Amino acid sequence: MKLEEAIKQKEFKDPYNKAVVNLLFTHGHIVAKQSALFKPFGLSPEQYNVLRILRGQNGNPITVSSIQDRMLNKMSNASRLVEKLKQKGLVIREECPTDRRQVDISITDKGLEVLGALENAIYSLNRELVQLDEQEINVLNELLDKLRG
């Protein structure tokens, strides 16, 4: 569906304005679909992002500030997200042995199980959301990287 139809707007001031609105609208569409997928697992897209960051550590703990630096949504509150994941038994918080002011975060086996259970559904959702062939998706990725400079 064309953007103009989706938001009931006949035209845009210029193609740059349309591109920004299109990116924001598409972001909202993707987040809504992801949220629906994660809801049965009691997760938000941001909590899922934290779990993926922790899984990428391959068992090595990481600080909350390092999680924040790696998050897709820089406006998210990593401390609050970690606390919610801890309450669900998906992560553990431990005092750092070398610096007691620092807290190390690790994913639990239960957290890894949740990610494993979501893996096929995420794979399918990504292909449903991005209905492009391999060449088109590579061009899109290059353009998005270029857009961010």
Buried (B, 14 or more C-beta within 10 A) or exposed (E): EEBBEEEEEEEBEEEEEBEEBBEEEEEEEBBEBBEEBBEEBEBBBBBBBBBBBBBEBEEEBBBBEBBBEBBEEEEBEBBEBBBBBBEBEBBBBEEEEEEEEBBBBBBBEEBBEBBEEBEEEBEEBEEEEEEEEEEEBEEEEEEEEEEEE
